[in-house]
Amino acid sequence: MTISTQLLSTLAPRGHIRASINTGNPILARLDGDGRPAGVSVDLARRFAQQLGLELELVVFDTAGKSVDAVTREEADFGFFAVDPVRGAGIAFSAPYVLIEGSYLVRQDSPLTGNAQVDQAGHTVVVGKGSAYDLYLTRELKQAQILRAPSSPAVVETFVQSTADVAAGVRQQLEADALRIPGLRLLPGRFMVIQQAMGIPKPRGAEAQHVLAAFVEDAKASGFVADALARHGIEGATVAPRADA
């Protein structure tokens, strides 16, 4: 990737490039046994910095909301986010690089059997504060109430300790929690598909956005994203199609 010195300084005004990493979504990033960030997002961040010829700094957060805020305030130079119009006010997104399913979880004895039954008066849905599910369900739920857990990984614990009717989140995380905690089950299917993309602060401009978009398309087309998903043992997330497909 060959770009001008001026454009490099736009992408990385500090001389090195800062990646905002959200470990609240274990499908894409997590802390390893030594407390170091690892995962698909981290691999992509390293590849992007390498192609730019820049030193990489990882700025790690435990929730999506904090990661979004860091890039919006230009405290990080790029990050990895579920595409959402609220976040789009301050962040310019690439096309998605992976697609992830969002699902509902209920107690074993719940009368709910399908996703369409969730949005009813008297129902409460637990989501991670500031997550893609929070933003989406805040718009979409017309009758059910929302209870916000401190983070996405805390959703099921909050659900179990409350009288809420439904927990919402990444399907794979909910499946793992259902195996760990007796008396829980997932509703069949999905209530949304999350488009996970890279993003930069909007003020960085169209040229910088183009560099990021081109990087994502190459990472998909070259097989890098698919290899990263396989390397980290991620199931249930699929490589997004080409932006022009």
C-alpha positions as CSV (number, residue, x, y, z in Angstrom):
1,M,0.0,0.0,0.0
2,T,1.7,3.2,-1.3
3,I,0.2,6.5,-0.1
4,S,1.5,10.0,0.2
5,T,3.3,11.3,3.3
6,Q,0.4,13.9,3.7
7,L,-2.2,11.2,3.7
8,L,-0.2,9.1,6.1
9,S,-0.2,12.0,8.5
10,T,-3.9,12.3,8.1
11,L,-4.4,8.7,9.0
12,A,-1.9,8.7,11.8
13,P,-1.3,12.3,13.0
14,R,1.0,11.1,15.9
15,G,3.4,9.4,13.6
16,H,2.2,5.9,14.7
17,I,-1.3,4.5,14.2
18,R,-3.7,3.8,17.1
19,A,-6.3,1.0,16.8
20,S,-9.3,0.9,19.1
21,I,-9.9,-2.7,20.2
22,N,-13.1,-3.8,21.9
23,T,-12.7,-7.1,23.9
24,G,-16.4,-7.0,24.8
25,N,-17.2,-9.0,21.6
26,P,-15.2,-12.3,22.0
27,I,-16.0,-13.2,18.4
28,L,-13.5,-10.6,17.2
29,A,-11.2,-9.8,20.1
30,R,-10.4,-11.0,23.6
31,L,-7.6,-10.9,26.2
32,D,-5.4,-14.0,26.1
33,G,-4.0,-15.8,29.1
34,D,-1.3,-13.1,29.5
35,G,-3.8,-10.3,29.4
36,R,-2.8,-9.3,25.8
37,P,-5.4,-8.5,23.2
38,A,-5.8,-11.2,20.5
39,G,-8.3,-12.1,17.8
40,V,-9.5,-11.2,14.3
41,S,-9.6,-7.5,15.0
42,V,-6.1,-7.4,16.3
43,D,-4.8,-9.4,13.3
44,L,-6.5,-6.9,11.0
45,A,-5.1,-3.9,12.9
46,R,-1.5,-5.3,12.7
47,R,-1.9,-6.0,8.9
48,F,-3.2,-2.5,8.3
49,A,-0.4,-0.9,10.2
50,Q,2.2,-3.1,8.4
51,Q,0.8,-2.2,5.0
52,L,1.0,1.5,5.9
53,G,4.5,1.1,7.2
54,L,3.6,2.5,10.6
55,E,4.1,1.4,14.2
56,L,0.9,0.1,15.8
57,E,-0.5,1.0,19.2
58,L,-3.5,-1.0,20.5
59,V,-5.9,1.0,22.6
60,V,-8.0,-1.6,24.4
61,F,-11.6,-1.2,25.8
62,D,-14.0,-3.6,27.4
63,T,-17.2,-2.3,25.7
64,A,-18.2,-1.2,22.2
65,G,-19.4,2.1,23.5
66,K,-16.0,3.1,24.9
67,S,-14.3,2.0,21.6
68,V,-16.7,4.0,19.6
69,D,-16.1,7.1,21.8
70,A,-12.4,6.8,21.4
71,V,-12.5,6.9,17.6
72,T,-15.2,9.6,17.5
73,R,-13.1,11.8,19.8
74,E,-10.0,10.9,17.7
75,E,-8.3,9.3,20.7
76,A,-7.7,6.4,18.4
77,D,-7.2,6.5,14.6
78,F,-9.4,3.5,13.6
79,G,-11.4,0.8,15.1
80,F,-13.7,-2.2,14.6
81,F,-17.5,-1.7,14.9
82,A,-20.9,-2.9,14.0
83,V,-22.3,-0.5,11.4
84,D,-25.0,1.6,12.9
85,P,-26.4,5.0,11.9
86,V,-26.0,6.5,15.4
87,R,-22.3,5.6,15.3
88,G,-22.1,6.9,11.8
89,A,-22.5,10.5,13.0
90,G,-18.9,10.6,14.0
91,I,-17.3,7.6,12.3
92,A,-16.8,6.7,8.6
93,F,-17.2,3.0,8.0
94,S,-15.7,0.7,5.5
95,A,-17.9,-2.0,4.0
96,P,-18.3,-5.0,6.5
97,Y,-15.6,-7.6,6.7
98,V,-17.6,-10.2,8.7
99,L,-21.3,-10.8,9.4
100,I,-22.4,-12.0,12.8
101,E,-25.9,-13.2,14.0
102,G,-27.7,-11.6,16.9
103,S,-30.0,-13.9,18.9
104,Y,-32.3,-14.0,21.8
105,L,-31.9,-16.2,24.9
106,V,-34.7,-17.1,27.4
107,R,-35.2,-19.3,30.4
108,Q,-36.1,-22.9,29.8
109,D,-39.6,-22.5,31.1
110,S,-40.3,-19.3,29.1
111,P,-43.5,-19.3,27.0
112,L,-41.6,-17.5,24.2
113,T,-40.8,-19.8,21.2
114,G,-40.0,-17.3,18.5
115,N,-38.3,-13.9,17.9
116,A,-41.5,-12.2,16.8
117,Q,-43.0,-12.8,20.3
118,V,-40.4,-10.8,22.1
119,D,-41.7,-7.3,21.4
120,Q,-44.7,-7.3,23.7
121,A,-45.9,-5.1,26.5
122,G,-44.6,-6.3,29.8
123,H,-41.5,-7.9,28.4
124,T,-37.9,-6.8,29.3
125,V,-34.9,-7.4,27.1
126,V,-31.3,-7.3,28.5
127,V,-28.6,-5.9,26.2
128,G,-25.1,-4.7,26.6
129,K,-25.0,-0.9,27.1
130,G,-23.9,0.8,23.9
131,S,-23.7,-2.4,21.9
132,A,-25.0,-2.9,18.4
133,Y,-27.9,-4.7,19.9
134,D,-28.7,-1.8,22.2
135,L,-28.7,0.7,19.4
136,Y,-30.7,-1.6,17.1
137,L,-33.3,-2.7,19.6
138,T,-33.7,0.8,21.0
139,R,-35.0,1.7,17.5
140,E,-36.9,-1.5,16.8
141,L,-38.7,-2.5,20.0
142,K,-42.0,-0.7,20.2
143,Q,-43.5,-2.3,23.3
144,A,-40.9,-4.3,25.2
145,Q,-38.6,-2.5,27.7
146,I,-34.8,-2.6,27.6
147,L,-32.5,-3.3,30.6
148,R,-28.9,-2.4,29.9
149,A,-26.1,-4.5,31.4
150,P,-22.7,-2.9,31.9
151,S,-21.2,-4.7,29.0
152,S,-22.0,-7.4,26.4
153,P,-20.2,-10.2,28.3
154,A,-22.3,-9.3,31.4
155,V,-25.6,-9.6,29.6
156,V,-26.5,-13.2,30.7
157,E,-25.3,-12.7,34.3
158,T,-27.5,-9.6,34.5
159,F,-30.4,-11.5,32.9
160,V,-30.1,-14.4,35.3
161,Q,-30.0,-12.1,38.3
162,S,-33.0,-10.1,37.1
163,T,-36.7,-10.8,36.3
164,A,-36.1,-9.9,32.7
165,D,-37.7,-12.1,30.0
166,V,-35.0,-12.1,27.3
167,A,-31.3,-11.6,26.8
168,A,-30.0,-10.4,23.5
169,G,-26.4,-10.7,22.1
170,V,-23.9,-12.5,19.8
171,R,-25.3,-15.9,19.1
172,Q,-22.1,-17.7,19.9
173,Q,-21.7,-15.9,23.3
174,L,-25.2,-16.8,24.3
175,E,-24.8,-20.4,23.2
176,A,-21.6,-20.6,25.4
177,D,-23.5,-19.1,28.4
178,A,-26.4,-21.5,27.9
179,L,-24.1,-24.4,28.2
180,R,-22.4,-22.9,31.3
181,I,-25.6,-21.9,33.1
182,P,-28.4,-24.5,33.5
183,G,-32.0,-23.6,32.6
184,L,-31.5,-21.4,29.6
185,R,-32.2,-21.8,25.8
186,L,-31.9,-19.8,22.6
187,L,-34.8,-18.9,20.5
188,P,-34.4,-20.3,17.0
189,G,-33.1,-18.1,14.2
190,R,-31.8,-14.6,14.5
191,F,-33.3,-11.2,15.1
192,M,-30.5,-9.3,13.2
193,V,-27.3,-9.7,11.3
194,I,-24.5,-7.4,12.4
195,Q,-22.3,-5.9,9.7
196,Q,-18.9,-5.7,11.4
197,A,-16.7,-3.1,9.7
198,M,-13.6,-0.9,10.3
199,G,-14.0,2.8,10.8
200,I,-12.1,6.1,11.2
201,P,-13.0,9.5,12.5
202,K,-15.2,11.3,10.0
203,P,-13.0,14.4,10.0
204,R,-10.1,12.4,8.5
205,G,-11.8,12.9,5.1
206,A,-12.6,11.0,1.9
207,E,-9.1,10.0,0.9
208,A,-8.4,8.4,4.3
209,Q,-11.8,6.6,4.1
210,H,-10.8,5.3,0.7
211,V,-7.6,3.8,2.0
212,L,-9.5,2.0,4.8
213,A,-12.1,0.7,2.4
214,A,-9.6,-0.6,0.0
215,F,-7.7,-2.4,2.8
216,V,-10.9,-4.2,3.9
217,E,-11.8,-5.3,0.4
218,D,-8.3,-6.7,-0.1
219,A,-8.4,-8.4,3.3
220,K,-11.6,-10.2,2.3
221,A,-10.5,-11.0,-1.3
222,S,-7.1,-12.3,-0.3
223,G,-8.5,-14.7,2.2
224,F,-6.9,-13.0,5.2
225,V,-10.2,-12.5,7.0
226,A,-11.3,-16.1,6.4
227,D,-7.9,-17.3,7.6
228,A,-8.1,-15.2,10.8
229,L,-11.5,-16.6,11.6
230,A,-10.2,-20.1,11.2
231,R,-7.0,-19.4,13.1
232,H,-8.9,-18.1,16.1
233,G,-11.5,-20.9,16.0
234,I,-14.4,-18.6,15.3
235,E,-17.6,-20.3,14.2
236,G,-20.8,-18.6,13.2
237,A,-19.2,-15.5,11.8
238,T,-18.9,-15.4,8.0
239,V,-16.8,-13.3,5.7
240,A,-18.9,-10.5,4.2
241,P,-19.3,-10.3,0.4
242,R,-17.4,-7.8,-1.7
243,A,-18.7,-4.3,-1.4
244,D,-19.7,-4.3,-5.1
245,A,-21.1,-7.8,-5.1
